[in-house]
Every structure is written in structure tokens, then in C-alpha cells.
Amino acid sequence: MENLNRTNVGYTEKLPIKVIQYGEGNFLRAFVDYIIDKLNKEANFNAGVAVIQPLAGGMVGMLNEQDGLYNLFLRGIKNGEETEEIHTISCVQDGINPYDDYERYLALAEGEDLEFLISNTTEAGISFDDSDTLEGTPHSSFPAKVTALLYKRFNHFDGAADKGLTIIPCELINHNADTLKKIILQYADLWELGDAFKSWIETSNSFHNTLVDRIVPGYPKDDIDAYQSQLEFKDNLIVSAETFLLWVIEGDEALKAKIPFDQIDDNVLVVEDMQPYRTRKVRILNGAHTTMVPFSLLYGNETVKETVDNEFTGKFVRDAVFNEINPTLDLSEEELNEFAAAVFDRFRNPFIKHLLSSIALNTVSKFKVRVLPSLLAFEQAYNRLPENLTFALACLIRFYKGTWKGKALPIKDDAAVVAFFDEVWKEDNYAAVSQAVLSNLTFWDQDLTKIEGLEERITTALALIEENGVEEAYKKYTV
């Protein structure tokens, strides 16, 4: 196999640098670069990407060795059928390590064709470090690097209004663009860059909050020979991902005019307010995960796929989502059911082994954010408790006892949480356990014993689980 390069795979045309991308990791290459590549090939977007390595240690050297080319394998379930696609991604034109060549990084600011700035520097990346200075290069924080580049662009083009950038961060924090903008303005004040620059940031650049969703396992090292055998060229940057993709971007008609998302068949939504979609993801996808983990581990499953494929546990989770979570959300029933169906396709993906134990981290705090709002909203709307979500809460409480049928359970949580349950479970008094856990304000920010019938139902469920096991307990619980 030859090394992968543009000449020997037919990609000889250089694209203008329209996009600066902070981050060269698996997610951006399987998500954003995939979308840009489709826009180029199907909508004549004609956008080249310059990738910036956000940390001193990174992969832009490998990316440059392959002329920015790599192969993306998409594998998963679509409409109940297994599917696999292979894409050679060609939009990346250059990779720059600002720790080695800061001037080449800063020179990107002078690009006539530059329009967009995209990032994924992890949740910790959008942070303010007051030790960063304008001259102290390279800066330690990602927002400081962005501020310096924008200031360079502002000065180079004499503050021209049409030379501002469209800024689309993809970090997994809520209001990611608003947070980045706030920190850029903090640096503008700290570095005394002037009111004219701050005004240019506010009026000539647009910032767009986003929600991104795609599972990207990354480089398939365990099956690399099988992947390489499908290629004509040796690729050291193969990336694998699921077929599902969701990109929700807050924007208006101006953003739609800049990027022709409507001309490609992918799940990219430009919306006025992304919060309903964020709530949908948290309540349905993340909520289903958190609902199933203690319940399914106590039943005896090990993976997400086993859970949804099993006749009993699969029906339990589906009923929780479609009958108890979806009815509490504000989007249309059709939209919610379509999203939920796609979630279950993702859960069944045979190419991703998703261990329940690996998503058991901090289950109490996750339940509070992801599941409890659905439980409370259902009770409020229908004046009765949702059976499955309530039973899932009982399973969570039983899970934190720490052992089941003589075996240790994979509890991973703060020491204080674990210590609380250790103390509560010293005596097997289900009513006392139920009362202590539900009334813990540190866990729930409210006293759940005040929810009519909840304490009694949890007490009943705990006793049934202990005496009968999960499946038989659920049958008796729902009689």
C-alpha cells in the first residue's frame, strides 16, 4: 500500500481557506469536516479548512503528512438495517501547530477568503486564563488564541465590517458561542484592545450556539487490518463513527445563505432557539441511558445493545421513552418519535460495544438532570406517577447498595454520595431508605417525599426488587 496523498487519489485542486478549525481530533474530523466535505462535493461550497492544533501535543503533523486526506468509516443502523459507508475527506488544506509556528497561524487572519471559525477544544477549552497576554505567544487558552487572531484581522482590514467571521463552536457546553464571545471581550478589556475592536466583535462577527451529536469511536486499532484492506492506500488517520449525526445551530436566514446546509441530505438544523433540541437530547438520549443503567445491570445485562435487544428490558426502556418522556416535551409528537426511533437504532449499533458500566459514572447527578424533570413533568401533567421512570429510580437506589447477588456493582461517584448510601443501607429498612434518599436536598435540590405517592411507590419497589429480582418485581409492581 502506498501512503495516502492528494496526487495518487486524484485530489489535485487546492481549495481556498474559508474555515479555521481549532481541533484536529476524531470528533471534528468525523463530524464538521465530513459536513464541509459534503458541502464541497454536493453544493459547490468550495471551502478549504486550515486545522489549528489547540494543544502542544497533537496530530497536525500526521495530517500534513497525508496532505490533509483521511478516510471516514460510518457504520451503524439506519431504519433497522446495518449500513457502512466509506468517505475520503479532502477539505482539510493545511494543519498548523501554533506552538511551533505562531506567525503562520496568525497569518491566517489576513486571508481574503476566510469566513468561518469552528472549534471543538473539549468542554474545558472555552475558559479564561488571565495570565495570557497579547504578546505572550502561543497563548495557553483557546479563546486567547481566537482573540489574538481576530485582533490581527481587525487591524489588517482596518476594521472592515465585511471581514468579520461566522463563529460556530462545537464544545459540549450549553451556550458555547455566548460563552466564547464573553471571554473574547474579557481579553479585549484585559489587553486594552480598544472600544473600536470590541464594537467590531459585537457587530461584524456572528456567534452561533450549537448542539452536536455523533458517537465517534475514532481510530479502529482493534480491527485496523480489516479497515485498511478496504482501501487502496495506507491511511494512518482512519476514523470510524456511527451513521447518526445531529448538528443544531442557532442562526437566521443570513447563516443559511452563507452555508447551503439545505443542499445536503444530513441532519443539520439552523434554528432560532436550540434549547428545545438540547432538552430533547438530554431527556431522550441521555435520559434513556441513565434510566437503563441501574435497572439493566441489576437485571444482568452488560451493554446498551443487550438492553434494547432483550424482550423485557428493551420494552421497559422503549415504554419509558415513548410513553413517559416524550409526552412531557414541547416539540411535535412526530419529531420526538422520529428522534427517539433514531436513538434506539443507535443503541442497537453492532459496531459499538457500549458497556453499561462505562456510563454508570455519577448516576445520581445524571438522574437529577436527565430523568427527574421528565418524572416530575409527567406527574404534574397527568396527576399520576410514571411507572417506568419511578421503578428506574427505585433501581438506582438499590444499585447504590453496592452489591447484587453477591457481586460488586460498578458504582462510580463522588465519595460523599457513596458514603451516604453506605450509611443508609446499613439496615434493610426500605421505608427508611426511601425516605432518606428522596428527602436528600443535596441530591435533588428539593424534597421528593413531598411528591404524592412517590415515597410509598419507591418503598414498595425496593422490597419487590430484593425479594423477586428485577423482572418479576416489575411485573408485580405494575399490577
C-alpha angles and dihedrals in degrees: 000000000000122000113268114256138149097255098056095046097044102254101127100139116096116221123218114255103253097149132054109198122194106207134041099198130124097271098056092043092051096040119025098025089047090055093045089049091052090048090053095048100038106026104029091242090156094201126155121198128221108201118212119203104227096198132044091247113057151115109266090107090060090044092054092047087062094044088249092298126130139149126252120204115201112195130170147084124312119181090343095308128109112244138181130189131180120206127183103214113214107164096095108096102171143008120210129192105201089194089065101031112017094165092059088051093050092046088068087075090071094058113127092205097047112121111145140052118194129176148177109178095153124266090289092054098081097069139123121243112185091196090071115100131190092246097037099093138222094031119224097223126063094226089053090055090050093048092051092049093047091048090051090051092047091054096041093054095036092244094303109183093219093056096069118113136239103237119203114173118189101194113136098249126106114257090012096167094046089051093049092049092050091053093047088056089048089057090047088058095041092050093040093233094163140249093273091061092046090050090050090052090051100043108025101040124061123213120203125195113219146193117207128189130178130118108233114184088180127203108024097221095161093057101025096129091056090050095045091049089066093057133077092214136046109257121189092182102056110152126195126203142163119267094241117095132173125179116174114186127184106229148115140235090292091062092046088053092052096049119033096216089151090067095063127066100236135113099260114140124191106198139167093234123021096186096094088054092047089050089048092053094044095046099040108029100027092031092055090050093051093043092053103042105078093029094050096041090052088050091053106256122134105193141041090242092053089051097054094038093053113095095227103034093038092054091046093056094041092051090048091053102039099034104032111021104035095051090060096056127092101225122093118285091239093052093046094048092048091052092046091050089053089050091056090048086055092049089054094051104135091199094064121062102202109186116211089217090060092058095042092093115127093350095170095057091041091052090052093054102032108031111016094067089057092047092050094042091051092050090048094048099042103025091234136084120261104246099214099042090047091049089048089055090053089051090052091053091048091046091059090060081085104227136059125189090348096308130109116249121224097253113171114174145117114302091243092056093048091047091051092055092043088057095043094050095051087102124035096232103137095192091052092046092049093049094047096048098042093048094050103118091189090063102042108015086233141055105263093189085078090067103099112253097356097109092049094047093049091049091051093047093049091054093047093048092051094047101039111018123247103293098046091040091055092050091052092041093056098045 
